[in-house]
Amino acid sequence: MEQSKKYLLILLVLVTAFTLYNFNIYTSETNYTTIRLSKKAIEGENIWLQNNCNSCHQIYGLGGYLGPDLTNVYSTKGKGEKLIKTIVNSAIKSMPKFNFNEDEKDLLVQFFKEIDQTGHYPDINATISKDGWVTIKNKTLENEKK
């Protein structure tokens, strides 16, 4: 009987800790509520979604795996606005050819520009081995300063 009371006490402590942790996480205010996409970027996001781009590409690591993650395509060295506008209509490799007009391309560029400013994925210290495993080293403030 004494053993079962000990287990009951441990279970009670764990449930209490879990409840307090979740209460803290889901009721605390964060600075995420201040991040807003502009109207132009939202229109670009709608183009992204209407053309099902997320079935092949990822943003913040979420989406398909056929194409690359495009979270930081706007600020990546050697890429940027010109590359985005060129690729969306060029049908390279397995990517379908889209016929976006200049306004739609500008909206997509604005969408990529604004999501690029909200975060960074993948980690700049991620390495991919030949067998497909990804090793991620946590970024430090020193790495971000470089």
N, C-alpha and C positions, 0 to 999 in steps of 0.2 A: 504494500500500500504506500509506503514511504517513497518508493521509486516513482510511482505514478504521479505523486504530488510534485516531485522534482521536475518531471517532464512537463507537467501542467504549468508550473511556474515559468519554466524556460519558454514555453509556447506563448504564455501571456506576455512576457517581456518582449519577445520578437514581434508579436502582433501590435503591441503598443508602440514599439520603435518604428515599425512599418507605417502605422497610422500617423504618427507625428511627422515622419519624414514626408509622406505624401501630402499632408495638410500644409506643411511648409512650402513644398515645391509648387503646389497648385493654387495657393492663395497669395504668394509673394508677388510683388510687382517687379517687372524686369524692364530693361531698356528696349526690348524687342518691339514694344508697342510704338516706338517712335520711328521705326523704319517703315517708310511708305514709298511705293513706286509712284512715279508721276503718271498723269493720265496717258501720256504718250507711251510710256513703258508698259502700262497695263494693256494698251491696244496692241503693242508688240507681243506681249504674253498671250493675248487672245489669238493672234496669228500663229504663234508657236503651238498652242493647244489645238486650234482648228485644223492644222495641218499634221497633227499627231507626231510632231517632232520628238516628243518625249518617249515614243516607243523605241527609238534608236539611240537617242542622245540623253545624257544626264545633266542635271543641274544640281549642285551640291551632292553628287553621288547618287541621286535618285533618278531613275528612268531606265531606259534600255541600255544594252551593252554592245550593240552593233557599231555605233559611232562613238566618238570621244565625248568626254565630259566637257561641257561648254561654259562652265561657271566663270572661268577667267579668260575666255577667248578674246575679250576686248583688250585686256591689258597685257597679254602674253607677248613677249618680244617676238617680232617677226609676223605677228598677226594683227588684229585690230579691225577698224571699220572697213577698210578696203577689202580685206580678205573675207569678212563676213558677207559683204555685198556681192562679192564675186562668187563665193561658194554656194550661196542659197539658190542661185539660178543656173549653176554650171553642171549639175548632175555628175559629180565625180564618184568613182568606184561604185558602191552599191546605193548611193544616195539618189533619190529620184530628182528629176528636173522640175523645179518650180518656176512659175512665171510671175514672180512678184514684181509689181511696179516700183518705182523709186520711193514713193511714199511708204509702201509696206516694208521695203528694205530699211528705210530710215527708222521706222517703228521697231523693227527687230534689233537694229543696232542700239537704239535707246534702251531696249529691254536688256540686252547683254551688258551695256555700259552700267546700268544701275544695279543689276544683280552682282556684277563684278565688284562693285564698291561695298557690298554688304557682307562679304565673307571671302574665305579662301578655301578652295578645295581643288585638287587634292593637296595634301600637305607637301610643302616644297621639299621635304626630306624623305619622300616616299620612293622606294626602289622596287622595281618589279623584276623578279628572277625569271629565268628561262622556263621554269615549270609553271609560271603564272601566279606564284605567291607574291603578295605585296607586303613589304616590311615598312612600317611607318614609324618614324622617329618623331616624337613630339616636338613641335616648334617651341623655340624659346624667344624671349625678347631680343636676345643677341642676334638670332637668325633673321628676325624681321628687320633689324636695323641695317643689315648688310645689303 
